[in-house]
Amino acid sequence: MTMNREVARSGLAPATLLFRALGDPNRLLILQHLLSGEHTVRELTEHLRLAQSTVSAHLACLHDCGLVSSQPRGRSTIWSLTAESDLLALLAAAERLLEATGYAVVLCPTCGANAHDVRGELSLVSAEG
């Protein structure tokens, strides 16, 4: 997918890419889960019921985007958020925006729940976070 030249010229390109990274439901689930603390890939696969290859691929993307970091520990790698308070603030702001708009995005024919598989997740901020 090529980025619109107007978006690139407007200086919004980095934000567009950030929201693209956050726009995948599995990546968002991983980030939400990491809000509760650091985890290994194995723990994430067990807790989120995702395949190891799926979790690893999404963690690689999130790492490349600077949203998570990894630390070797023994034979495992521990994953954690790089800017936990900023991510929490962003997710809370998104939740407030959803509430303010009456969750209208769910009905949007382009972005709504029927346009993409959102795994039935409408709330961005988990109850535990």
C-alpha positions in Angstrom: 0.0 0.0 0.0 1.5 3.3 -1.0 1.1 6.3 1.2 -0.9 9.3 -0.3 1.5 12.1 -1.3 -0.6 14.6 0.5 -0.3 12.7 3.8 3.5 12.4 3.3 3.8 16.1 2.6 1.6 17.1 5.5 3.9 15.5 8.1 1.3 13.0 9.1 3.2 10.0 7.6 4.7 8.9 10.9 1.3 9.0 12.7 -0.3 7.2 9.8 2.3 4.4 10.1 1.9 4.3 13.9 -1.9 3.9 13.6 -1.4 1.2 10.9 0.8 -0.7 13.4 -1.8 -0.3 16.1 -4.6 -1.1 13.7 -4.1 -4.9 13.7 -6.3 -6.6 16.2 -3.6 -9.1 17.2 -1.0 -6.4 17.7 -3.4 -4.4 19.8 -4.2 -7.5 21.9 -0.5 -8.1 22.5 0.1 -4.5 23.5 -2.9 -4.6 25.9 -1.5 -7.8 27.4 1.9 -6.3 27.9 0.3 -3.4 29.8 0.0 -6.0 32.7 3.7 -6.6 32.6 6.5 -8.3 30.7 5.9 -11.6 29.0 7.7 -14.3 27.0 6.4 -15.4 23.6 5.2 -18.6 25.2 3.2 -16.8 27.8 1.6 -14.5 25.2 0.7 -17.5 23.0 -0.9 -19.2 26.0 -2.7 -16.2 27.3 -3.9 -14.9 24.0 -4.5 -18.3 22.3 -2.5 -17.2 19.2 0.0 -19.3 17.3 3.7 -18.8 18.2 4.5 -17.7 14.7 1.7 -15.1 14.8 2.9 -13.7 18.1 6.5 -13.6 17.0 5.7 -11.9 13.7 3.6 -9.2 15.5 6.2 -8.7 18.2 8.8 -8.2 15.4 6.6 -5.5 13.8 6.0 -3.8 17.2 9.7 -4.0 18.0 10.6 -2.4 14.6 8.1 0.3 15.3 9.7 1.0 18.7 6.7 0.0 20.7 8.1 -3.0 22.5 11.6 -4.0 23.6 13.1 -7.4 24.3 15.6 -8.6 26.9 17.2 -12.0 26.8 16.7 -14.0 30.1 18.2 -17.4 30.1 16.8 -19.4 27.2 13.8 -17.0 26.8 13.3 -13.5 25.6 11.2 -11.2 27.8 9.1 -8.6 26.0 7.9 -5.3 27.4 6.4 -2.0 26.4 8.9 0.8 25.7 6.5 3.7 26.6 3.9 2.1 28.8 2.4 5.4 30.1 2.2 6.9 26.6 0.5 3.8 25.2 -2.0 3.7 28.1 -2.8 7.4 27.5 -3.3 6.8 23.8 -5.6 3.9 24.4 -7.5 5.8 27.0 -7.9 8.8 24.6 -9.1 6.4 21.9 -11.7 4.9 24.3 -12.9 8.5 25.1 -13.1 9.3 21.4 -15.1 6.1 20.7 -17.5 7.0 23.5 -17.8 10.6 22.3 -18.7 9.4 18.8 -21.0 6.7 20.0 -18.7 4.0 18.6 -19.8 5.2 15.1 -16.7 3.7 13.6 -18.2 0.2 14.2 -20.9 1.0 11.6 -18.6 2.7 9.1 -18.7 0.7 5.8 -15.0 1.3 5.2 -13.5 0.7 8.7 -16.4 -0.9 10.6 -16.7 -4.2 12.3 -18.1 -5.8 9.1 -15.1 -4.5 7.1 -12.4 -6.3 9.1 -12.2 -9.1 11.6 -11.9 -7.4 14.9 -12.4 -10.6 17.0 -15.4 -9.1 18.7 -13.2 -6.6 20.6 -14.7 -3.2 20.8 -13.0 -1.9 24.0 -9.4 -0.7 23.6 -8.5 -0.6 27.3 -8.6 -3.9 29.0 -10.3 -4.2 32.4 -7.0 -5.3 33.9 -5.0 -2.4 32.4 
